[in-house]
Amino acid sequence: MSDRDPGPVAYLGPEGTYSHNALIKYFGSDQGSISCDKIEEVFAAVENGSSNFGLVPVENSTEGSITETLDCLSKSPLGICGEVLLRIQHVLMAQEPVSVQKIHKIVSHQQSLGQCRNWLDKHYPGIERVAAPSNGEAARIAAAEPGVAAIASKNAAQLNSLQILDENIQDSQDNTTRFVVLSKKLQTEATGRDRTSLLVTTRNEPGALFNVLEPLKTNGVNLSKLESRPTRKTVWSYAFYIDIDGHQDDAHISRALTELRDKDISVRVLGSYPVSAIVYEEMQFKQALPELLLDKKIVIIGLGLIGGSIAKALYGHGNLSAVDSSVAALEAAQQNNIIQGYSTNAGEICQDADLIIIAVPGLSVEGILQQLADNIKPECILTDVSSVKQPTLNALQSVFTEIPANFVPGHPIAGSEQSGFQAASAELFVAHRVILTPMPDTDPAALSLVETLWQTCGAEVLRMDVTEHDKVLAATSHLPHLLAYALVDTLSQQGTSEEIFRYAAGGFRDFTRIASSDPQMWHDIFISNADAISVILKDFEAEIGELKQALKMGDSNKVMTILQRAKLSRDKFLNKK
């Protein structure tokens, strides 16, 4: 940010790389920056004192972890003091506009080539692809060699006077890279919206990973990343890179770290630092739409996973309050300066609210509305996060006799199998969709403010008809959760359930992960959207019946037809996503 004076900052160069863009986003300028050809050189520059900070990529949402960074972290005394997320928008560029036939080579960093793999297969099949040390260097190569195209950022094209052949060529439009800031001096002060990175090594023995994870689970610590890398010290010896939500000084995290060390497990805290939203909060929040949000009193009713994540995403808002039945959650949020006020009674604290976000289970919404009916300003804007919209509208009509024009129904398509305020994350909605289902007479100003709210949280906002929303979500979200719960319950009642679960492989864990979600929340969703779920469940039962009959009859062709059709459909969906 512009008011920082970081001194020299080393980064993976040259100028025009995404690392260079991330440096500017984090520090506000590139003055005094030192371009390095390799990630290990960035580490060396900070270690020898020629730079105060270093900035390196650590993971990409499409291609996964940057192994060079992880390996350097294991060897270096440096730690992490910050992070920044950067949306990656790849551009294909060359010296001049040319046809496909005249391009004989495409160069880019190996991660970028992987992020554009499908697009390249479709548009430039058979063209040689060459990995470069960085995207900036790829642009330099393209500028020097006719017939060579590079994949890099728009900034790199401008810096090297290259012509843009195609834009947004990445396979995933949500493609995002996370960068970390390296330093000898680590930030230790908790902000309430922090991430802690750990390097954990343990003996190579059965149950080693379980021994690492158990203290984290029992103390309510939420993992956001788990990666293993060879230590290169002994054969088949591995270190675990773990990111957890919260600060190392938080009581529950401190307990977990103590318990790990008591088990003779080596734990190195690489750093506790603000999540990226805090790093560029001033740019994204205060400068974006101050007139719409900064002068509003916002009250969040329900400080669980969704409500708590909204609160953390709005960290720094000067007039943010919350309502919840859990005093412990409210006190924790206030102590960490996430909220400025709280109450266990909605009617009490909402009297002068400008915007109220109802983030409670669906069957509890009507009760909240009854508390609010006679206790809010007529112009107060209301919105919700319910997964089923029609019951919410019915509750509004019941309480207010008609649906208020300043009510904007909303549903964030984001979540976790974890629940409660402890599981909340400021990054939960980043690069995720939020569906708004406005009515014909919804106030445009109210709709605009709620859209701004979600965009501030990092979400992509879409609009949909109420009936269509409930039908679509029944198929894509509600039914999968119902099936996961049903499968686990079925197997748990088998006489050999202990053996079944003991030997469950990754496929079972992946499919049933969502069965660890909050039962109360999903009970309310299933009951509220029973009609739509029943319709799609009937179709699913027919499909299962077909498979069952085909298996019984030994109809191999039928089974293969169903499997191939499903694979093609899913692959098509993922490529379009």
TORLO-297593 format. One record per residue (C-alpha): y, z, x; residue in three letters. Coordinates in steps of 0.5 Angstrom, whole numbers, plus 500, padded with zeros to 3 digits. Last residue first. Layout:
YZXala;...
//
This chain:
453469467lys;451462466lys;445462472asn;443469469leu;442466462phe;438459464lys;434464468asp;432468462arg;431462458ser;426459463leu;422465464lys;421466457ala;419459455arg;414460461gln;411466459leu;411464452ile;407457454thr;403461459met;400465453val;399459449lys;395455454asn;391461456ser;388462449asp;383467450gly;382469443met;384476443lys;390474448leu;392469444ala;392474438gln;396479442lys;401474444leu;402472437glu;403479434gly;408481440ile;412475437glu;411477430ala;413484432glu;419481436phe;422477430asp;421484425lys;425488431leu;430483430ile;431484423val;430492423ser;435492429ile;440489424ala;439494418asp;438500423ala;445499426asn;447507425ser;441510425ile;439506432phe;446508435ile;446515433asp;439516436his;442513442trp;447518443met;443524442gln;437521446pro;442520452asp;439515457ser;433516461ser;429511457ala;434506460ile;430506466arg;424504462thr;424497464phe;426498472asp;421504473arg;415500469phe;416494474gly;417498480gly;410501479ala;407506475ala;401510479tyr;403517478arg;406515471phe;399513469ile;395518472glu;399523468glu;398519462ser;391519462thr;390522455gly;395517452gln;401521449gln;406520455ser;404512454leu;406511447thr;413515449asp;415511455val;413505451leu;417507445ala;423509449tyr;424503453ala;423499446leu;428502443leu;433501449his;431494449pro;432493441leu;439496442his;442492447ser;441485447thr;438484440ala;442490436ala;448488440leu;448481437val;448483430lys;453489431asp;458484434his;457478429glu;458483423thr;465486427val;467479429asp;468478436met;474479441arg;473479449leu;476484454val;474483462glu;474490464ala;478494470gly;480500467cys;487497467thr;484491463gln;481496458trp;488500457leu;492493456thr;487491451glu;488497447val;496496448leu;495489445ser;491490439leu;496496437ala;502491438ala;498486434pro;497490428asp;490489425thr;491486418asp;485481420pro;480486423met;480487430pro;473487434thr;474489441leu;469487446ile;469490453val;466487459arg;464489466his;468487472ala;470494473val;468498467phe;464504471leu;469504477glu;472511475ala;466514474ser;463519469ala;456522471ala;459529471gln;462528465phe;456527461gly;450522461ser;446518466gln;442512464glu;448509465ser;454505461gly;458498461ala;459494455ile;465497452pro;466497445his;472497441gly;475498434pro;483497434val;486502429phe;493501428asn;492497421ala;489503418pro;482501415ile;483504408glu;482510404thr;484514410phe;477518410val;472514407ser;475507409gln;475510416leu;468512416ala;466505413asn;470502419leu;466506424thr;459505420pro;461497421gln;462498429lys;456500432val;456501440ser;462506438ser;468506444val;474508439asp;481506438thr;487509434leu;494508435ile;499513433cys;505510428glu;503514422pro;503521427lys;497525427ile;495531424asn;493530417asp;487525418ala;486527425leu;480532424gln;477528418gln;477522423leu;473527428ile;468528423gly;467521421glu;466519428val;460524429ser;455519427leu;457514432gly;457519438pro;464521441val;469517445ala;475516440ile;481514444ile;487516441ile;494513443leu;501515442asp;499523441ala;504528438asp;499531433gln;493530437cys;492536441ile;491541435glu;487536430gly;482534436ala;480542437asn;477543443thr;483543447ser;486539453tyr;492538458gly;494535464gln;488530465ile;485528472ile;488533476asn;481535479asn;482542476gln;484539469gln;477535469ala;473541471ala;476545466glu;475540460leu;468539463ala;467547463ala;470547456val;465543453ser;466541446ser;471536448asp;478534447val;482530453ala;489530455ser;493524459leu;501525460asn;502523467gly;497518468his;495519475gly;487518474tyr;487512468leu;480510471ala;478517471lys;480518464ala;476512462ile;470514466ser;470521462gly;470518455gly;465513457ile;460518461leu;462524457gly;469527455leu;469526448gly;476525444ile;481522449ile;488523448val;494519451ile;501520451lys;505514452lys;510512457asp;506510462leu;502505458leu;505499455leu;512500459glu;508500465pro;504494465leu;502492472ala;506496477gln;504503475lys;497501474phe;494495479gln;499496484met;500503484glu;492504483glu;491500489tyr;487506493val;486510487ile;482505484ala;478504490ser;474510490val;478516494pro;474518500tyr;469523502ser;466521509gly;460519513leu;457526512val;451526516arg;444529513val;438530517ser;433533513ile;430540515asp;429542508lys;435547509asp;439541510arg;437538504leu;439544500glu;445545503thr;447538502leu;445539494ala;449546494arg;456542497ser;455536492ile;455541486his;461545488ala;465539490asp;467540497asp;463533499gln;467530494his;464526488gly;460520486asp;454519491ile;453513496asp;447514500ile;445510506tyr;438512508phe;435512515ala;428509517tyr;422510522ser;417505522trp;416505529val;421509533thr;428509535lys;430503531arg;433507525thr;430502521pro;435501514arg;434504507ser;439503502glu;441507496leu;448506492lys;451509486ser;447516486leu;450521481asn;449529483val;447533478gly;444539482asn;437538481thr;438530482lys;441531488leu;436536491pro;430532489glu;433525492leu;431527499val;425530498asn;423524494phe;424520499leu;420523504ala;414524499gly;409522504pro;411522511glu;416519516asn;420524517arg;427524515thr;434521516thr;440521512val;447518512leu;451520507leu;457516503ser;462521499thr;466517493arg;472521490asp;476521483arg;478528483gly;482527489thr;479532494ala;482533501glu;477531507thr;480525509gln;477523516leu;480522522lys;476517527lys;477512522ser;474506518leu;476503512val;470500507val;470494504phe;467492497arg;466485495thr;466482488thr;462476485asn;464477477asp;464470476gln;457469479ser;455463482asp;461462486gln;464455486ile;471458483asn;475452486glu;473445488asp;476440493leu;482444496ile;485440501gln;486444508leu;492446511ser;489451515asn;493457513leu;493454506gln;486453505ala;484460508ala;489463503asn;485459498lys;479463500ser;473460504ala;467455503ile;468450508ala;467442508ala;466438514val;467430514gly;472430519pro;472436524glu;478440526ala;480443520ala;473444517ala;472448524ile;478452522arg;476454515ala;469456517ala;473461522glu;476464516gly;470464512asn;467468518ser;462468524pro;459461521ala;453459518ala;451452517val;449448511arg;447441511glu;447437505ile;441436501gly;444437495pro;451438494tyr;453439487his;447442484lys;444446490asp;451448492leu;452451486trp;446455486asn;447457493arg;454459492cys;453467494gln;448465499gly;453461503leu;458466502ser;454471505gln;452467511gln;459466513his;461458511ser;460451513val;458445509ile;456439513lys;455431512his;461430507ile;462423506lys;457422500gln;460428496val;467424496ser;473426500val;479429498pro;482431505glu;481435511gln;476439507ala;476445502met;471448497leu;474455494val;470461493his;473467488gln;471474491ile;474480487arg;476485492leu;474492492leu;477497497val;475503500glu;477509504gly;476514510cys;469512512ile;467515519gly;466513526leu;461516531pro;458509531ser;450508531lys;448509524ser;455506522leu;454500526cys;447498523asp;450499516leu;456494518thr;451489520glu;447490514thr;452487509ile;449490503ser;447486497gly;448478496glu;451478489thr;455485488ser;457484495asn;456490500glu;459493506val;465489508pro;469492514val;476495515leu;478498522gly;483504523phe;487507528asn;486501533ser;486500540ser;483507541gly;476506544asn;472507538glu;477504533val;477497537ala;469498538ala;468499530phe;472492529val;468489535glu;461491531glu;463487525ile;464481530lys;470476531asp;476481531cys;483480529ser;488486530ile;493488525ser;500490527gly;503488521gln;498486516asp;501488509ser;500493503gly;495497507phe;489496502tyr;491489499lys;493487505ile;487489509leu;482486503ala;486479504asn;484480512his;477482510ser;477476505tyr;478471511thr;485468512gly;487470519glu;481471523pro;478475522gly;473481521leu;479487521tyr;482492526ala;488496524val;494497528pro;499502526gly;497505519pro;504506516asp;503507509arg;509506504asp;507498502ser;500500500met;
//
